[in-house]
Structures are given as C-alpha cells and as structure tokens.
Amino acid sequence: MEIRVARRLFFDAKKIEGITIRTYQTYEGVLRFFFQFLMDEGIFDVKEVTSEHIRTYTNPGELVLYN
C-alpha cells in the first residue's frame, strides 16, 4: 500500500474514532515529517518500511528535521 494511501486511511480512522482537532494536528505534524523522511529515502510503500528506517529517523544523534 502506498504511504499516501495509508496516511489517508489512518486519518480517516482517527476521525471516526473522534479524536480532538488538536490531536489530529499533532499526528499530522509528526507524520508529515516522518513521511517526508521516508520519501527522501526512496520509500513509497509501507511494505518497504523497515525497523532500520524507524531507528534512523528516531535516533537523536542522526535526526534530520524535515520542513
């Protein structure tokens, strides 16, 4: 599944769950950076995401902020 499709499905599910707008905005902000990181790594499908990608993204010593 393409990351952009997974993102849409995730946020559709969160809306159905009734999360607050503030929570929605927080999720959106955090995931925007993560998805940009993945695309910069050449990852466009959720099946391609590995634990190494997540470790690289979350490692404070190597963290790169994406705008």
C-alpha positions as CSV (number, residue, x, y, z in Angstrom):
1,M,0.0,0.0,0.0
2,E,1.3,3.4,-0.9
3,I,2.3,5.6,2.0
4,R,0.0,8.4,0.9
5,V,-3.0,5.9,0.9
6,A,-2.0,4.5,4.3
7,R,-1.8,8.1,5.6
8,R,-5.3,8.9,4.4
9,L,-6.7,5.7,5.8
10,F,-5.0,6.4,9.2
11,F,-6.5,9.8,9.4
12,D,-10.0,8.6,8.3
13,A,-9.9,6.1,11.1
14,K,-8.8,8.7,13.6
15,K,-11.7,11.0,12.6
16,I,-14.1,8.1,13.1
17,E,-12.6,7.5,16.5
18,G,-13.4,11.1,17.3
19,I,-10.0,12.4,18.2
20,T,-9.8,16.1,19.0
21,I,-8.6,18.6,16.4
22,R,-5.5,19.2,18.5
23,T,-4.6,15.5,18.5
24,Y,-5.3,15.4,14.8
25,Q,-3.0,18.3,14.2
26,T,-0.3,16.8,16.3
27,Y,-0.5,13.5,14.5
28,E,-0.5,15.3,11.2
29,G,2.6,17.3,12.0
30,V,4.6,14.4,13.3
31,L,3.7,12.1,10.5
32,R,4.3,14.7,7.8
33,F,8.0,14.8,8.9
34,F,8.2,11.0,9.0
35,F,6.6,10.5,5.6
36,Q,8.9,13.1,4.1
37,F,11.9,11.3,5.6
38,L,10.6,8.0,4.0
39,M,10.1,9.6,0.6
40,D,13.6,11.2,0.8
41,E,14.9,7.6,1.5
42,G,13.1,6.4,-1.6
43,I,10.3,4.6,0.3
44,F,6.9,5.0,-1.1
45,D,5.1,1.8,0.0
46,V,4.5,0.8,3.6
47,K,5.8,-2.7,2.9
48,E,9.3,-1.2,2.3
49,V,9.5,0.4,5.7
50,T,11.9,-1.4,8.0
51,S,12.8,-1.1,11.6
52,E,16.1,0.4,10.4
53,H,14.2,3.3,8.8
54,I,12.4,3.9,12.1
55,R,15.6,3.7,14.1
56,T,17.4,6.1,11.7
57,Y,14.5,8.6,11.9
58,T,14.2,8.4,15.7
59,N,18.0,8.3,16.5
60,P,18.6,11.7,18.2
61,G,22.3,11.6,17.1
62,E,21.3,11.4,13.4
63,L,17.9,13.1,13.4
64,V,17.4,15.4,10.5
65,L,14.4,17.8,10.7
66,Y,12.3,18.0,7.6
67,N,10.3,21.0,6.6
